[in-house]
Amino acid sequence: MKLFSRACRPSTRQTVWAIVFFVAQGLGLIALSRKWIPPPYTYAVAVAPLIAGLFYIHSMVSDIRRRMDELQLRIYLEAAAVTVGGLFLAAMVHPLFEKAHLLGPLNDSIVLFLIVGLFVAGYVNAVRRYR
Amino acid sequence: MTNRLRVLRAEREWSQADLAERLHVSRQTINAVETGKYDPSLPLAFQMAALFGMRIEEIFQPDKK
């Protein structure tokens, strides 16, 4: 099985929302850190990437429903289960590792890395199982 | 579960891609079903049976223990 089949490729709509999200996120961070925007409007700047992100998730889910067959859905489900389970486990055991001075504080970058890493690992494992 | 999908497909000289196209699924799904790594859902099994003009139990058999 090809690792990333055509059904897994994002649609144009999904790609557009991803670009809008990253642009809103990047411009928002710059605008807020340089204080270009006065206080009442800062809320709108903060909320803009959230809205774009929600539209991205909506288009991603509708793409998955429309383009994937039942085996591809199962592979995605297994990868998602590994991601959620792995994140839950990491969140539960992290305080112990931190108290044992094995790990530092859990920050956003580590969580993002864990999400991507766990999903890829779960996806590759599921693809190999059904190959 | 065992199945006769590969034999039935070969009798009609269809490739995995041909069968996948007729059933509106990916070739990977056909391959996984043929090799016994994935058991199809009931709707897909009914689609396969209808395509080959057979009953489901003539294509899929439970494992003998």
N, CA and C atoms of all chains as a GROMACS GRO file, in nm:
protein
  588
    1MET      N    1   0.084  -0.119   0.000
    1MET     CA    2   0.000   0.000   0.000
    1MET      C    3   0.088   0.124   0.000
    2LYS      N    4   0.053   0.217  -0.087
    2LYS     CA    5   0.128   0.342  -0.088
    2LYS      C    6   0.107   0.412   0.047
    3LEU      N    7   0.214   0.471   0.098
    3LEU     CA    8   0.206   0.531   0.231
    3LEU      C    9   0.103   0.643   0.234
    4PHE      N   10   0.104   0.727   0.134
    4PHE     CA   11   0.006   0.836   0.128
    4PHE      C   12  -0.065   0.832  -0.006
    5SER      N   13  -0.185   0.771  -0.007
    5SER     CA   14  -0.258   0.755  -0.132
    5SER      C   15  -0.325   0.887  -0.171
    6ARG      N   16  -0.386   0.885  -0.291
    6ARG     CA   17  -0.449   1.007  -0.342
    6ARG      C   18  -0.561   1.055  -0.249
    7ALA      N   19  -0.630   0.958  -0.187
    7ALA     CA   20  -0.741   0.993  -0.098
    7ALA      C   21  -0.695   1.074   0.023
    8CYS      N   22  -0.567   1.058   0.058
    8CYS     CA   23  -0.515   1.127   0.177
    8CYS      C   24  -0.469   1.269   0.144
    9ARG      N   25  -0.454   1.298   0.015
    9ARG     CA   26  -0.405   1.433  -0.021
    9ARG      C   27  -0.513   1.537   0.006
   10PRO      N   28  -0.474   1.652   0.057
   10PRO     CA   29  -0.574   1.753   0.088
   10PRO      C   30  -0.637   1.813  -0.037
   11SER      N   31  -0.766   1.847  -0.028
   11SER     CA   32  -0.834   1.914  -0.139
   11SER      C   33  -0.790   2.060  -0.145
   12THR      N   34  -0.829   2.130  -0.252
   12THR     CA   35  -0.793   2.271  -0.265
   12THR      C   36  -0.851   2.352  -0.151
   13ARG      N   37  -0.977   2.321  -0.115
   13ARG     CA   38  -1.044   2.394  -0.008
   13ARG      C   39  -0.968   2.377   0.125
   14GLN      N   40  -0.925   2.253   0.149
   14GLN     CA   41  -0.851   2.224   0.272
   14GLN      C   42  -0.718   2.300   0.273
   15THR      N   43  -0.650   2.300   0.159
   15THR     CA   44  -0.521   2.369   0.148
   15THR      C   45  -0.538   2.519   0.169
   16VAL      N   46  -0.645   2.575   0.109
   16VAL     CA   47  -0.671   2.719   0.124
   16VAL      C   48  -0.692   2.755   0.270
   17TRP      N   49  -0.771   2.674   0.343
   17TRP     CA   50  -0.796   2.703   0.485
   17TRP      C   51  -0.668   2.689   0.568
   18ALA      N   52  -0.582   2.595   0.529
   18ALA     CA   53  -0.453   2.579   0.600
   18ALA      C   54  -0.368   2.704   0.581
   19ILE      N   55  -0.366   2.754   0.456
   19ILE     CA   56  -0.287   2.876   0.427
   19ILE      C   57  -0.345   2.995   0.505
   20VAL      N   58  -0.480   3.009   0.501
   20VAL     CA   59  -0.545   3.119   0.574
   20VAL      C   60  -0.510   3.110   0.723
   21PHE      N   61  -0.512   2.988   0.778
   21PHE     CA   62  -0.480   2.970   0.919
   21PHE      C   63  -0.338   3.018   0.949
   22PHE      N   64  -0.241   2.970   0.869
   22PHE     CA   65  -0.101   3.005   0.898
   22PHE      C   66  -0.075   3.154   0.877
   23VAL      N   67  -0.138   3.213   0.775
   23VAL     CA   68  -0.122   3.358   0.752
   23VAL      C   69  -0.181   3.437   0.869
   24ALA      N   70  -0.305   3.398   0.911
   24ALA     CA   71  -0.371   3.468   1.023
   24ALA      C   72  -0.289   3.452   1.151
   25GLN      N   73  -0.236   3.333   1.171
   25GLN     CA   74  -0.155   3.304   1.290
   25GLN      C   75  -0.026   3.387   1.290
   26GLY      N   76   0.043   3.385   1.175
   26GLY     CA   77   0.171   3.457   1.164
   26GLY      C   78   0.153   3.608   1.176
   27LEU      N   79   0.059   3.660   1.096
   27LEU     CA   80   0.035   3.806   1.100
   27LEU      C   81  -0.017   3.848   1.238
   28GLY      N   82  -0.102   3.767   1.297
   28GLY     CA   83  -0.156   3.797   1.430
   28GLY      C   84  -0.046   3.804   1.535
   29LEU      N   85   0.046   3.708   1.530
   29LEU     CA   86   0.157   3.708   1.628
   29LEU      C   87   0.243   3.833   1.612
   30ILE      N   88   0.273   3.867   1.485
   30ILE     CA   89   0.356   3.985   1.460
   30ILE      C   90   0.283   4.112   1.506
   31ALA      N   91   0.155   4.122   1.465
   31ALA     CA   92   0.077   4.243   1.498
   31ALA      C   93   0.062   4.261   1.649
   32LEU      N   94   0.037   4.151   1.719
   32LEU     CA   95   0.016   4.162   1.864
   32LEU      C   96   0.146   4.187   1.939
   33SER      N   97   0.255   4.123   1.893
   33SER     CA   98   0.382   4.143   1.965
   33SER      C   99   0.439   4.283   1.941
   34ARG      N  100   0.409   4.341   1.823
   34ARG     CA  101   0.459   4.477   1.794
   34ARG      C  102   0.358   4.586   1.829
   35LYS      N  103   0.244   4.541   1.883
   35LYS     CA  104   0.139   4.634   1.930
   35LYS      C  105   0.092   4.731   1.821
   36TRP      N  106   0.069   4.674   1.700
   36TRP     CA  107   0.020   4.755   1.590
   36TRP      C  108  -0.130   4.784   1.606
   37ILE      N  109  -0.198   4.697   1.681
   37ILE     CA  110  -0.345   4.705   1.688
   37ILE      C  111  -0.389   4.746   1.828
   38PRO      N  112  -0.482   4.842   1.839
   38PRO     CA  113  -0.530   4.885   1.971
   38PRO      C  114  -0.616   4.777   2.039
   39PRO      N  115  -0.625   4.781   2.173
   39PRO     CA  116  -0.687   4.676   2.255
   39PRO      C  117  -0.820   4.615   2.209
   40PRO      N  118  -0.925   4.688   2.176
   40PRO     CA  119  -1.047   4.611   2.147
   40PRO      C  120  -1.033   4.518   2.028
   41TYR      N  121  -0.949   4.558   1.931
   41TYR     CA  122  -0.935   4.480   1.807
   41TYR      C  123  -0.838   4.362   1.823
   42THR      N  124  -0.763   4.359   1.933
   42THR     CA  125  -0.670   4.248   1.954
   42THR      C  126  -0.746   4.116   1.969
   43TYR      N  127  -0.870   4.124   2.022
   43TYR     CA  128  -0.950   4.001   2.037
   43TYR      C  129  -0.978   3.939   1.899
   44ALA      N  130  -1.014   4.026   1.805
   44ALA     CA  131  -1.044   3.977   1.669
   44ALA      C  132  -0.922   3.912   1.606
   45VAL      N  133  -0.805   3.974   1.630
   45VAL     CA  134  -0.680   3.919   1.575
   45VAL      C  135  -0.652   3.781   1.635
   46ALA      N  136  -0.679   3.767   1.765
   46ALA     CA  137  -0.656   3.638   1.832
   46ALA      C  138  -0.753   3.532   1.786
   47VAL      N  139  -0.877   3.572   1.758
   47VAL     CA  140  -0.982   3.475   1.722
   47VAL      C  141  -0.973   3.433   1.574
   48ALA      N  142  -0.916   3.520   1.488
   48ALA     CA  143  -0.913   3.492   1.344
   48ALA      C  144  -0.851   3.356   1.309
   49PRO      N  145  -0.729   3.321   1.360
   49PRO     CA  146  -0.674   3.189   1.326
   49PRO      C  147  -0.757   3.073   1.382
   50LEU      N  148  -0.824   3.098   1.494
   50LEU     CA  149  -0.910   2.993   1.552
   50LEU      C  150  -1.024   2.959   1.457
   51ILE      N  151  -1.086   3.064   1.401
   51ILE     CA  152  -1.197   3.044   1.307
   51ILE      C  153  -1.147   2.973   1.180
   52ALA      N  154  -1.032   3.022   1.129
   52ALA     CA  155  -0.975   2.957   1.009
   52ALA      C  156  -0.941   2.811   1.039
   53GLY      N  157  -0.891   2.784   1.157
   53GLY     CA  158  -0.857   2.647   1.197
   53GLY      C  159  -0.980   2.558   1.204
   54LEU      N  160  -1.091   2.614   1.255
   54LEU     CA  161  -1.215   2.536   1.262
   54LEU      C  162  -1.267   2.503   1.122
   55PHE      N  163  -1.257   2.601   1.030
   55PHE     CA  164  -1.297   2.574   0.891
   55PHE      C  165  -1.206   2.469   0.827
   56TYR      N  166  -1.076   2.474   0.864
   56TYR     CA  167  -0.981   2.375   0.812
   56TYR      C  168  -1.023   2.234   0.859
   57ILE      N  169  -1.053   2.223   0.989
   57ILE     CA  170  -1.092   2.092   1.043
   57ILE      C  171  -1.221   2.043   0.975
   58HIS      N  172  -1.316   2.135   0.954
   58HIS     CA  173  -1.443   2.099   0.889
   58HIS      C  174  -1.416   2.047   0.747
   59SER      N  175  -1.331   2.116   0.672
   59SER     CA  176  -1.305   2.071   0.534
   59SER      C  177  -1.224   1.941   0.534
   60MET      N  178  -1.137   1.923   0.634
   60MET     CA  179  -1.059   1.798   0.642
   60MET      C  180  -1.152   1.680   0.668
   61VAL      N  181  -1.243   1.696   0.762
   61VAL     CA  182  -1.335   1.586   0.796
   61VAL      C  183  -1.427   1.554   0.677
   62SER      N  184  -1.475   1.660   0.608
   62SER     CA  185  -1.562   1.631   0.492
   62SER      C  186  -1.484   1.564   0.379
   63ASP      N  187  -1.355   1.602   0.363
   63ASP     CA  188  -1.269   1.533   0.265
   63ASP      C  189  -1.253   1.386   0.301
   64ILE      N  190  -1.229   1.360   0.429
   64ILE     CA  191  -1.210   1.222   0.474
   64ILE      C  192  -1.336   1.140   0.445
   65ARG      N  193  -1.453   1.197   0.478
   65ARG     CA  194  -1.579   1.125   0.455
   65ARG      C  195  -1.602   1.097   0.307
   66ARG      N  196  -1.570   1.196   0.225
   66ARG     CA  197  -1.604   1.187   0.083
   66ARG      C  198  -1.505   1.101   0.005
   67ARG      N  199  -1.377   1.106   0.041
   67ARG     CA  200  -1.275   1.047  -0.045
   67ARG      C  201  -1.219   0.914   0.002
   68MET      N  202  -1.240   0.880   0.127
   68MET     CA  203  -1.175   0.758   0.176
   68MET      C  204  -1.271   0.640   0.178
   69ASP      N  205  -1.219   0.522   0.147
   69ASP     CA  206  -1.303   0.403   0.159
   69ASP      C  207  -1.286   0.347   0.300
   70GLU      N  208  -1.351   0.234   0.327
   70GLU     CA  209  -1.358   0.186   0.466
   70GLU      C  210  -1.222   0.144   0.522
   71LEU      N  211  -1.132   0.090   0.440
   71LEU     CA  212  -1.001   0.051   0.492
   71LEU      C  213  -0.917   0.175   0.525
   72GLN      N  214  -0.923   0.273   0.435
   72GLN     CA  215  -0.848   0.398   0.460
   72GLN      C  216  -0.900   0.467   0.586
   73LEU      N  217  -1.032   0.463   0.608
   73LEU     CA  218  -1.090   0.520   0.730
   73LEU      C  219  -1.041   0.446   0.853
   74ARG      N  220  -1.031   0.315   0.843
   74ARG     CA  221  -0.984   0.236   0.957
   74ARG      C  222  -0.838   0.271   0.989
   75ILE      N  223  -0.757   0.289   0.884
   75ILE     CA  224  -0.617   0.325   0.905
   75ILE      C  225  -0.608   0.461   0.977
   76TYR      N  226  -0.690   0.557   0.932
   76TYR     CA  227  -0.692   0.689   0.997
   76TYR      C  228  -0.739   0.676   1.141
   77LEU      N  229  -0.840   0.593   1.163
   77LEU     CA  230  -0.894   0.575   1.298
   77LEU      C  231  -0.787   0.516   1.390
   78GLU      N  232  -0.713   0.417   1.341
   78GLU     CA  233  -0.608   0.356   1.423
   78GLU      C  234  -0.498   0.458   1.455
   79ALA      N  235  -0.462   0.540   1.353
   79ALA     CA  236  -0.360   0.644   1.376
   79ALA      C  237  -0.410   0.746   1.478
   80ALA      N  238  -0.539   0.784   1.467
   80ALA     CA  239  -0.596   0.880   1.562
   80ALA      C  240  -0.601   0.821   1.702
   81ALA      N  241  -0.631   0.691   1.713
   81ALA     CA  242  -0.636   0.626   1.844
   81ALA      C  243  -0.498   0.623   1.908
   82VAL      N  244  -0.396   0.596   1.829
   82VAL     CA  245  -0.258   0.597   1.880
   82VAL      C  246  -0.221   0.738   1.928
   83THR      N  247  -0.263   0.839   1.850
   83THR     CA  248  -0.231   0.978   1.885
   83THR      C  249  -0.299   1.018   2.017
   84VAL      N  250  -0.429   0.993   2.026
   84VAL     CA  251  -0.503   1.032   2.148
   84VAL      C  252  -0.452   0.953   2.269
   85GLY      N  253  -0.436   0.822   2.251
   85GLY     CA  254  -0.388   0.739   2.362
   85GLY      C  255  -0.247   0.778   2.406
   86GLY      N  256  -0.161   0.804   2.308
   86GLY     CA  257  -0.023   0.844   2.338
   86GLY      C  258  -0.016   0.978   2.410
   87LEU      N  259  -0.099   1.073   2.365
   87LEU     CA  260  -0.101   1.205   2.431
   87LEU      C  261  -0.153   1.194   2.574
   88PHE      N  262  -0.257   1.113   2.592
   88PHE     CA  263  -0.312   1.093   2.727
   88PHE      C  264  -0.206   1.032   2.818
   89LEU      N  265  -0.138   0.930   2.767
   89LEU     CA  266  -0.032   0.864   2.845
   89LEU      C  267   0.079   0.962   2.880
   90ALA      N  268   0.120   1.041   2.779
   90ALA     CA  269   0.228   1.139   2.802
   90ALA      C  270   0.186   1.241   2.908
   91ALA      N  271   0.061   1.288   2.899
   91ALA     CA  272   0.013   1.387   2.997
   91ALA      C  273   0.006   1.328   3.137
   92MET      N  274  -0.029   1.199   3.147
   92MET     CA  275  -0.040   1.135   3.278
   92MET      C  276   0.096   1.110   3.342
   93VAL      N  277   0.193   1.062   3.262
   93VAL     CA  278   0.322   1.023   3.322
   93VAL      C  279   0.422   1.138   3.328
   94HIS      N  280   0.395   1.246   3.255
   94HIS     CA  281   0.492   1.356   3.252
   94HIS      C  282   0.524   1.414   3.390
   95PRO      N  283   0.425   1.438   3.478
   95PRO     CA  284   0.458   1.492   3.611
   95PRO      C  285   0.558   1.404   3.688
   96LEU      N  286   0.545   1.272   3.673
   96LEU     CA  287   0.639   1.181   3.741
   96LEU      C  288   0.779   1.196   3.685
   97PHE      N  289   0.788   1.201   3.551
   97PHE     CA  290   0.918   1.217   3.486
   97PHE      C  291   0.981   1.351   3.525
   98GLU      N  292   0.895   1.453   3.537
   98GLU     CA  293   0.944   1.586   3.574
   98GLU      C  294   0.997   1.586   3.718
   99LYS      N  295   0.922   1.522   3.807
   99LYS     CA  296   0.965   1.515   3.948
   99LYS      C  297   1.091   1.430   3.964
  100ALA      N  298   1.108   1.332   3.873
  100ALA     CA  299   1.228   1.248   3.879
  100ALA      C  300   1.346   1.314   3.807
  101HIS      N  301   1.326   1.437   3.760
  101HIS     CA  302   1.428   1.516   3.689
  101HIS      C  303   1.478   1.446   3.561
  102LEU      N  304   1.385   1.371   3.498
  102LEU     CA  305   1.419   1.308   3.370
  102LEU      C  306   1.378   1.397   3.252
  103LEU      N  307   1.271   1.478   3.273
  103LEU     CA  308   1.221   1.567   3.168
  103LEU      C  309   1.196   1.707   3.226
  104GLY      N  310   1.202   1.805   3.137
  104GLY     CA  311   1.170   1.942   3.178
  104GLY      C  312   1.021   1.966   3.166
  105PRO      N  313   0.976   2.091   3.180
  105PRO     CA  314   0.834   2.120   3.165
  105PRO      C  315   0.783   2.092   3.023
  106LEU      N  316   0.655   2.051   3.016
  106LEU     CA  317   0.594   2.019   2.886
  106LEU      C  318   0.550   2.150   2.821
  107ASN      N  319   0.607   2.183   2.705
  107ASN     CA  320   0.564   2.306   2.638
  107ASN      C  321   0.492   2.275   2.506
  108ASP      N  322   0.440   2.381   2.442
  108ASP     CA  323   0.360   2.365   2.320
  108ASP      C  324   0.434   2.291   2.208
  109SER      N  325   0.565   2.321   2.193
  109SER     CA  326   0.642   2.259   2.084
  109SER      C  327   0.650   2.108   2.104
  110ILE      N  328   0.671   2.065   2.227
  110ILE     CA  329   0.680   1.920   2.254
  110ILE      C  330   0.546   1.853   2.226
  111VAL      N  331   0.437   1.920   2.266
  111VAL     CA  332   0.303   1.862   2.243
  111VAL      C  333   0.276   1.851   2.092
  112LEU      N  334   0.310   1.955   2.016
  112LEU     CA  335   0.291   1.951   1.870
  112LEU      C  336   0.375   1.840   1.808
  113PHE      N  337   0.500   1.828   1.853
  113PHE     CA  338   0.589   1.722   1.803
  113PHE      C  339   0.529   1.584   1.835
  114LEU      N  340   0.476   1.570   1.956
  114LEU     CA  341   0.414   1.442   1.996
  114LEU      C  342   0.294   1.409   1.908
  115ILE      N  343   0.209   1.509   1.882
  115ILE     CA  344   0.089   1.486   1.798
  115ILE      C  345   0.130   1.434   1.661
  116VAL      N  346   0.222   1.506   1.597
  116VAL     CA  347   0.265   1.468   1.461
  116VAL      C  348   0.335   1.332   1.465
  117GLY      N  349   0.426   1.316   1.559
  117GLY     CA  350   0.504   1.191   1.568
  117GLY      C  351   0.416   1.070   1.594
  118LEU      N  352   0.323   1.084   1.688
  118LEU     CA  353   0.235   0.971   1.722
  118LEU      C  354   0.143   0.937   1.605
  119PHE      N  355   0.090   1.042   1.536
  119PHE     CA  356   0.000   1.015   1.423
  119PHE      C  357   0.076   0.944   1.310
  120VAL      N  358   0.195   0.992   1.277
  120VAL     CA  359   0.274   0.929   1.169
  120VAL      C  360   0.307   0.785   1.207
  121ALA      N  361   0.348   0.763   1.333
  121ALA     CA  362   0.383   0.628   1.377
  121ALA      C  363   0.261   0.536   1.368
  122GLY      N  364   0.145   0.584   1.414
  122GLY     CA  365   0.023   0.505   1.410
  122GLY      C  366  -0.021   0.476   1.267
  123TYR      N  367  -0.006   0.576   1.181
  123TYR     CA  368  -0.046   0.562   1.040
  123TYR      C  369   0.042   0.459   0.968
  124VAL      N  370   0.175   0.474   0.987
  124VAL     CA  371   0.269   0.382   0.920
  124VAL      C  372   0.247   0.239   0.971
  125ASN      N  373   0.225   0.225   1.099
  125ASN     CA  374   0.202   0.093   1.158
  125ASN      C  375   0.075   0.029   1.099
  126ALA      N  376  -0.032   0.107   1.087
  126ALA     CA  377  -0.158   0.054   1.032
  126ALA      C  378  -0.143   0.019   0.885
  127VAL      N  379  -0.075   0.105   0.809
  127VAL     CA  380  -0.055   0.077   0.665
  127VAL      C  381   0.023  -0.053   0.648
  128ARG      N  382   0.125  -0.073   0.730
  128ARG     CA  383   0.206  -0.196   0.721
  128ARG      C  384   0.123  -0.318   0.754
  129ARG      N  385   0.032  -0.305   0.852
  129ARG     CA  386  -0.050  -0.420   0.892
  129ARG      C  387  -0.141  -0.466   0.779
  130TYR      N  388  -0.196  -0.372   0.703
  130TYR     CA  389  -0.293  -0.409   0.598
  130TYR      C  390  -0.229  -0.422   0.460
  131ARG      N  391  -0.096  -0.412   0.452
  131ARG     CA  392  -0.031  -0.419   0.320
  131ARG      C  393  -0.034  -0.562   0.269
  132MET      N  394  -1.152  -1.525   0.846
  132MET     CA  395  -1.245  -1.546   0.733
  132MET      C  396  -1.163  -1.565   0.605
  133THR      N  397  -1.202  -1.664   0.524
  133THR     CA  398  -1.136  -1.683   0.395
  133THR      C  399  -1.231  -1.635   0.284
  134ASN      N  400  -1.174  -1.609   0.169
  134ASN     CA  401  -1.261  -1.566   0.059
  134ASN      C  402  -1.206  -1.610  -0.076
  135ARG      N  403  -1.293  -1.608  -0.176
  135ARG     CA  404  -1.257  -1.653  -0.312
  135ARG      C  405  -1.243  -1.534  -0.407
  136LEU      N  406  -1.220  -1.420  -0.348
  136LEU     CA  407  -1.220  -1.298  -0.430
  136LEU      C  408  -1.113  -1.302  -0.541
  137ARG      N  409  -0.994  -1.348  -0.503
  137ARG     CA  410  -0.884  -1.350  -0.602
  137ARG      C  411  -0.919  -1.442  -0.720
  138VAL      N  412  -0.977  -1.558  -0.687
  138VAL     CA  413  -1.014  -1.656  -0.791
  138VAL      C  414  -1.123  -1.598  -0.881
  139LEU      N  415  -1.226  -1.543  -0.819
  139LEU     CA  416  -1.338  -1.486  -0.896
  139LEU      C  417  -1.292  -1.372  -0.986
  140ARG      N  418  -1.202  -1.292  -0.932
  140ARG     CA  419  -1.148  -1.179  -1.010
  140ARG      C  420  -1.066  -1.232  -1.129
  141ALA      N  421  -0.983  -1.333  -1.101
  141ALA     CA  422  -0.898  -1.389  -1.206
  141ALA      C  423  -0.980  -1.454  -1.316
  142GLU      N  424  -1.092  -1.518  -1.277
  142GLU     CA  425  -1.180  -1.581  -1.377
  142GLU      C  426  -1.234  -1.478  -1.477
  143ARG      N  427  -1.253  -1.358  -1.430
  143ARG     CA  428  -1.306  -1.251  -1.516
  143ARG      C  429  -1.195  -1.166  -1.578
  144GLU      N  430  -1.071  -1.206  -1.549
  144GLU     CA  431  -0.952  -1.137  -1.601
  144GLU      C  432  -0.952  -0.989  -1.564
  145TRP      N  433  -0.994  -0.962  -1.441
  145TRP     CA  434  -0.991  -0.825  -1.390
  145TRP      C  435  -0.865  -0.806  -1.305
  146SER      N  436  -0.807  -0.692  -1.315
  146SER     CA  437  -0.697  -0.660  -1.224
  146SER      C  438  -0.757  -0.612  -1.090
  147GLN      N  439  -0.672  -0.599  -0.991
  147GLN     CA  440  -0.721  -0.545  -0.863
  147GLN      C  441  -0.777  -0.404  -0.882
  148ALA      N  442  -0.709  -0.329  -0.969
  148ALA     CA  443  -0.754  -0.191  -0.995
  148ALA      C  444  -0.891  -0.190  -1.062
  149ASP      N  445  -0.914  -0.285  -1.157
  149ASP     CA  446  -1.046  -0.295  -1.223
  149ASP      C  447  -1.156  -0.321  -1.121
  150LEU      N  448  -1.130  -0.418  -1.033
  150LEU     CA  449  -1.231  -0.453  -0.932
  150LEU      C  450  -1.255  -0.337  -0.837
  151ALA      N  451  -1.144  -0.272  -0.798
  151ALA     CA  452  -1.156  -0.157  -0.706
  151ALA      C  453  -1.243  -0.048  -0.768
  152GLU      N  454  -1.223  -0.025  -0.898
  152GLU     CA  455  -1.300   0.079  -0.966
  152GLU      C  456  -1.449   0.043  -0.970
  153ARG      N  457  -1.478  -0.083  -0.996
  153ARG     CA  458  -1.618  -0.127  -1.001
  153ARG      C  459  -1.687  -0.116  -0.864
  154LEU      N  460  -1.606  -0.133  -0.759
  154LEU     CA  461  -1.665  -0.130  -0.624
  154LEU      C  462  -1.650   0.007  -0.556
  155HIS      N  463  -1.586   0.100  -0.624
  155HIS     CA  464  -1.562   0.235  -0.570
  155HIS      C  465  -1.481   0.232  -0.440
  156VAL      N  466  -1.380   0.147  -0.439
  156VAL     CA  467  -1.287   0.145  -0.325
  156VAL      C  468  -1.145   0.154  -0.380
  157SER      N  469  -1.046   0.160  -0.290
  157SER     CA  470  -0.908   0.167  -0.337
  157SER      C  471  -0.854   0.027  -0.370
  158ARG      N  472  -0.750   0.023  -0.455
  158ARG     CA  473  -0.688  -0.105  -0.488
  158ARG      C  474  -0.630  -0.170  -0.362
  159GLN      N  475  -0.584  -0.086  -0.270
  159GLN     CA  476  -0.527  -0.136  -0.145
  159GLN      C  477  -0.631  -0.215  -0.066
  160THR      N  478  -0.756  -0.169  -0.071
  160THR     CA  479  -0.862  -0.239   0.001
  160THR      C  480  -0.885  -0.378  -0.059
  161ILE      N  481  -0.887  -0.384  -0.193
  161ILE     CA  482  -0.905  -0.513  -0.260
  161ILE      C  483  -0.791  -0.608  -0.222
  162ASN      N  484  -0.668  -0.557  -0.225
  162ASN     CA  485  -0.552  -0.638  -0.191
  162ASN      C  486  -0.561  -0.689  -0.047
  163ALA      N  487  -0.600  -0.600   0.045
  163ALA     CA  488  -0.609  -0.639   0.186
  163ALA      C  489  -0.718  -0.744   0.208
  164VAL      N  490  -0.829  -0.733   0.133
  164VAL     CA  491  -0.936  -0.834   0.146
  164VAL      C  492  -0.888  -0.967   0.088
  165GLU      N  493  -0.826  -0.963  -0.030
  165GLU     CA  494  -0.780  -1.086  -0.095
  165GLU      C  495  -0.678  -1.162  -0.010
  166THR      N  496  -0.591  -1.088   0.056
  166THR     CA  497  -0.486  -1.152   0.137
  166THR      C  498  -0.536  -1.189   0.277
  167GLY      N  499  -0.663  -1.158   0.305
  167GLY     CA  500  -0.720  -1.194   0.435
  167GLY      C  501  -0.678  -1.104   0.548
  168LYS      N  502  -0.616  -0.990   0.516
  168LYS     CA  503  -0.572  -0.899   0.623
  168LYS      C  504  -0.684  -0.806   0.668
  169TYR      N  505  -0.787  -0.797   0.588
  169TYR     CA  506  -0.898  -0.708   0.621
  169TYR      C  507  -1.029  -0.773   0.580
  170ASP      N  508  -1.123  -0.779   0.672
  170ASP     CA  509  -1.256  -0.830   0.641
  170ASP      C  510  -1.346  -0.713   0.605
  171PRO      N  511  -1.409  -0.718   0.487
  171PRO     CA  512  -1.489  -0.602   0.444
  171PRO      C  513  -1.615  -0.586   0.529
  172SER      N  514  -1.672  -0.466   0.526
  172SER     CA  515  -1.799  -0.442   0.595
  172SER      C  516  -1.909  -0.519   0.522
  173LEU      N  517  -2.023  -0.532   0.588
  173LEU     CA  518  -2.136  -0.603   0.525
  173LEU      C  519  -2.182  -0.533   0.396
  174PRO      N  520  -2.194  -0.399   0.395
  174PRO     CA  521  -2.235  -0.334   0.268
  174PRO      C  522  -2.137  -0.363   0.154
  175LEU      N  523  -2.006  -0.362   0.184
  175LEU     CA  524  -1.908  -0.390   0.077
  175LEU      C  525  -1.915  -0.536   0.034
  176ALA      N  526  -1.935  -0.625   0.130
  176ALA     CA  527  -1.948  -0.768   0.097
  176ALA      C  528  -2.072  -0.790   0.007
  177PHE      N  529  -2.181  -0.721   0.038
  177PHE     CA  530  -2.302  -0.732  -0.046
  177PHE      C  531  -2.274  -0.677  -0.186
  178GLN      N  532  -2.199  -0.567  -0.193
  178GLN     CA  533  -2.163  -0.509  -0.324
  178GLN      C  534  -2.082  -0.609  -0.405
  179MET      N  535  -1.987  -0.676  -0.339
  179MET     CA  536  -1.903  -0.776  -0.407
  179MET      C  537  -1.989  -0.892  -0.456
  180ALA      N  538  -2.078  -0.938  -0.369
  180ALA     CA  539  -2.165  -1.050  -0.407
  180ALA      C  540  -2.252  -1.013  -0.527
  181ALA      N  541  -2.306  -0.890  -0.526
  181ALA     CA  542  -2.391  -0.845  -0.637
  181ALA      C  543  -2.311  -0.836  -0.766
  182LEU      N  544  -2.187  -0.788  -0.754
  182LEU     CA  545  -2.102  -0.773  -0.873
  182LEU      C  546  -2.071  -0.908  -0.938
  183PHE      N  547  -2.047  -1.008  -0.853
  183PHE     CA  548  -2.014  -1.140  -0.906
  183PHE      C  549  -2.140  -1.227  -0.928
  184GLY      N  550  -2.257  -1.174  -0.894
  184GLY     CA  551  -2.382  -1.248  -0.912
  184GLY      C  552  -2.388  -1.371  -0.823
  185MET      N  553  -2.338  -1.359  -0.702
  185MET     CA  554  -2.334  -1.474  -0.610
  185MET      C  555  -2.389  -1.430  -0.474
  186ARG      N  556  -2.405  -1.529  -0.385
  186ARG     CA  557  -2.441  -1.496  -0.247
  186ARG      C  558  -2.313  -1.472  -0.167
  187ILE      N  559  -2.326  -1.396  -0.060
  187ILE     CA  560  -2.208  -1.362   0.020
  187ILE      C  561  -2.134  -1.488   0.066
  188GLU      N  562  -2.211  -1.589   0.112
  188GLU     CA  563  -2.146  -1.710   0.166
  188GLU      C  564  -2.077  -1.793   0.058
  189GLU      N  565  -2.104  -1.763  -0.069
  189GLU     CA  566  -2.032  -1.831  -0.176
  189GLU      C  567  -1.895  -1.764  -0.201
  190ILE      N  568  -1.878  -1.646  -0.149
  190ILE     CA  569  -1.750  -1.574  -0.164
  190ILE      C  570  -1.670  -1.580  -0.033
  191PHE      N  571  -1.739  -1.556   0.077
  191PHE     CA  572  -1.670  -1.552   0.208
  191PHE      C  573  -1.712  -1.673   0.292
  192GLN      N  574  -1.610  -1.735   0.351
  192GLN     CA  575  -1.638  -1.847   0.442
  192GLN      C  576  -1.568  -1.821   0.575
  193PRO      N  577  -1.636  -1.858   0.687
  193PRO     CA  578  -1.568  -1.840   0.817
  193PRO      C  579  -1.453  -1.938   0.829
  194ASP      N  580  -1.352  -1.900   0.910
  194ASP     CA  581  -1.237  -1.989   0.933
  194ASP      C  582  -1.284  -2.117   0.999
  195LYS      N  583  -1.232  -2.232   0.949
  195LYS     CA  584  -1.266  -2.360   1.013
  195LYS      C  585  -1.170  -2.381   1.130
  196LYS      N  586  -1.228  -2.415   1.248
  196LYS     CA  587  -1.142  -2.438   1.366
  196LYS      C  588  -1.150  -2.583   1.407
   0.00000   0.00000   0.00000
